[in-house]
């Protein structure tokens, strides 16, 4: 039986975050350059987004390019940026047809000007869509995000906009780039790696973590459904006991 048919749609996570890992290894297994894996990874993105929308998930965040990825070979980085532009151009129509809003977090101004321009235009074009918010983490690092939020809070304290005693977890969250999104309830990582890799460190505090050996280009909506079914079998206690929850 398909995992899709076993999912309780009344208990879906509001927000699923994914670390899309394994493109390079997948390409190497095919005897191809790493960029070949990234190109095939786009197919996995499309099917996963469509699967999330089909289920009724409201927020999906994909770790597309980390701050550390800028240190990769120049040829790969250039190819990735070109792929980003072409993918946004090709997929915007599909996003509109599926009522999906495109969002992005990270140090976006570090992107090449053409990438930044295409991204902003796609975000503006899809801004009114309501079925699913697809957030791309681009030039993103959680430590960078937390540091930037701390700087903004410090500046507001100095300016007298807020007082030290006003600083709470809720206020700190409001300074993060994800302030308009609920915290992820499920985080999926492909390729068999078992680490978070500087991804949404604050936001994942109580997320359920799911790891699969599938390399990202092989990941499809049925794999997403399996992860969500697995998530629904877990007991989320948030520091309480099982007896308290029941």
C-alpha positions in Angstrom: 0.0 0.0 0.0 1.2 3.5 -0.8 2.3 5.6 2.1 0.1 8.3 0.6 -3.0 6.2 1.5 -1.8 5.7 5.1 -1.3 9.3 5.9 -3.7 11.1 8.3 -4.3 14.3 6.4 -5.8 15.9 9.5 -2.4 15.6 11.3 0.0 16.9 8.7 3.0 19.0 9.8 2.5 22.6 8.9 6.1 23.1 7.9 8.5 20.5 6.4 12.2 21.4 5.9 14.5 19.4 3.7 18.3 19.2 3.3 18.7 18.1 -0.3 21.9 16.2 -0.1 23.7 13.7 -2.5 23.6 15.4 -5.9 27.4 15.1 -6.3 27.6 11.5 -5.2 24.7 10.6 -7.5 26.5 12.2 -10.5 29.7 10.4 -9.6 27.9 7.0 -9.6 26.7 7.9 -13.1 30.3 8.8 -14.1 29.2 12.4 -14.7 30.3 15.8 -13.4 28.7 17.1 -10.2 26.5 19.6 -12.0 24.8 16.7 -13.7 23.5 15.7 -10.3 22.3 19.2 -9.6 20.3 19.3 -12.8 18.6 16.0 -12.0 18.0 17.2 -8.5 15.6 19.8 -10.0 13.3 16.9 -11.0 13.2 15.8 -7.3 12.4 19.3 -6.3 9.5 19.5 -8.7 8.0 16.2 -7.7 8.5 16.9 -4.0 6.8 20.3 -4.2 3.9 18.8 -6.1 3.6 16.0 -3.6 3.6 18.5 -0.7 0.9 20.6 -2.4 -1.2 17.5 -3.2 -1.2 16.5 0.5 -2.0 19.9 1.8 1.2 20.9 3.5 1.3 24.6 3.8 5.1 25.3 4.1 8.1 23.6 2.5 11.6 24.9 2.9 14.5 23.5 0.9 18.2 24.0 1.7 19.3 24.9 -1.8 22.7 26.6 -1.3 24.6 27.2 1.9 27.0 30.0 2.8 29.7 27.4 2.9 28.9 26.3 -0.7 30.5 29.4 -2.0 33.8 27.7 -1.2 33.2 24.9 -3.7 35.1 24.9 -7.1 34.2 28.0 -9.1 33.0 26.0 -12.1 30.4 24.2 -9.9 29.3 27.4 -8.2 28.8 29.1 -11.6 26.9 26.2 -12.9 24.7 26.1 -9.9 23.9 29.8 -10.2 23.0 29.4 -13.9 20.9 26.4 -13.1 19.1 28.5 -10.4 18.2 31.2 -13.0 17.0 28.7 -15.6 15.0 26.7 -13.1 13.2 29.8 -11.8 12.4 30.9 -15.3 11.0 27.4 -16.2 9.2 26.7 -13.0 7.5 30.0 -12.3 4.6 29.1 -14.6 4.2 25.8 -12.8 4.2 27.6 -9.4 1.4 29.9 -10.6 -0.6 27.0 -12.0 -0.3 25.1 -8.6 -1.0 28.2 -6.5 2.5 28.0 -4.9 4.1 31.1 -3.4 7.9 31.3 -3.8 9.9 32.7 -0.9 13.6 32.8 -0.1 15.8 33.2 3.0 19.6 33.8 3.4 22.1 36.4 2.4 20.4 37.0 -1.0 22.4 40.0 -1.9 25.4 37.8 -2.1 23.8 36.1 -5.1 24.9 37.2 -8.6 22.8 40.1 -9.7 21.0 38.2 -12.5 20.0 35.4 -10.0 18.8 37.9 -7.4 16.8 39.8 -10.1 15.1 36.6 -11.4 14.4 35.4 -7.8 12.8 38.7 -6.8 10.6 38.8 -9.9 9.4 35.2 -9.3 8.7 36.0 -5.7 6.7 39.1 -6.6 4.8 37.2 -9.3 3.8 34.4 -7.0 3.2 36.6 -3.9 -0.6 36.2 -4.0 -0.6 32.4 -4.1 -2.0 30.6 -1.1 -1.8 26.8 -1.5 1.8 26.3 -0.4 4.7 28.5 0.5 7.9 27.2 -1.0 11.0 28.7 0.7 14.5 28.4 -0.8 17.4 28.7 1.6 20.0 30.4 -0.6 23.4 31.6 0.5 22.0 30.6 3.9 23.7 29.7 7.2 21.8 29.5 10.5 24.7 31.0 12.4 24.8 33.9 10.0 21.0 34.3 10.4 21.3 34.3 14.2 24.2 36.7 14.2 22.3 39.1 12.0 19.3 38.9 14.2 21.4 39.6 17.3 22.9 42.7 15.6 19.5 44.0 14.7 18.2 43.5 18.3 21.3 45.2 19.7 20.8 48.2 17.3 17.2 48.5 18.4 18.2 48.4 22.1 20.7 51.2 21.5 18.1 53.2 19.5 15.7 52.8 22.3 13.1 50.9 20.2 13.2 48.0 22.7 14.5 47.4 26.2 16.7 44.6 27.3 13.9 43.1 29.4 11.7 43.0 26.2 14.0 40.3 24.7 12.2 37.0 24.7 12.3 33.9 22.6 9.3 35.2 20.7 10.9 38.6 20.1 14.2 37.0 18.9 12.2 34.8 16.5 10.6 37.9 15.0 14.1 39.1 13.9 14.9 35.8 12.0 14.4 35.5 8.3 11.7 32.9 8.9 9.6 35.2 11.1 6.6 34.8 8.8 6.7 31.0 8.9 5.9 28.5 11.6 8.8 26.5 12.9 9.4 23.2 11.0 7.8 20.2 12.6 9.7 17.7 10.4 13.2 18.0 8.9 14.2 15.5 6.2 17.8 14.9 5.1 18.7 12.7 2.1 21.9 10.8 1.3 22.4 9.0 4.6 24.1 11.8 6.4 23.0 12.4 10.0 23.6 16.1 10.7 21.8 19.4 10.4 24.7 21.3 8.7 24.0 24.8 10.0 20.4 24.7 8.8 17.6 26.4 10.8 19.3 25.7 14.1 16.9 27.9 16.1 13.8 26.8 14.3 14.5 23.1 14.5 14.6 23.0 18.3 11.6 20.7 18.5 11.4 19.3 15.0 11.3 15.6 14.3 14.4 14.5 12.3 14.1 12.0 9.5 17.1 10.6 7.6 17.0 8.5 4.4 19.8 6.9 2.4 18.2 8.0 -0.8 20.4 10.5 -2.8 18.4 13.6 -3.6 18.0 13.1 -7.4 16.3 9.8 -6.6 13.9 11.4 -4.0 10.3 11.5 -5.1 6.9 12.3 -3.6 6.4 8.8 -2.3 9.6 9.2 -0.3 8.1 12.4 1.1 4.9 10.5 2.0 7.0 7.8 3.7 8.7 10.5 5.8 5.4 12.1 6.8 3.9 8.7 7.7 7.0 8.0 9.9 6.5 11.4 11.5 2.9 10.6 12.3 3.9 7.5 14.2 6.0 9.5 16.7 4.9 10.9 20.0 5.8 14.6 20.3 6.1 15.4 24.0 7.8 18.9 24.0 9.4 18.1 27.4 6.2 16.5 28.9 5.6 12.9 29.8 3.5 10.5 27.7 0.9 10.5 30.5 0.6 14.2 30.5 0.0 14.3 26.7 -2.6 11.5 26.9 
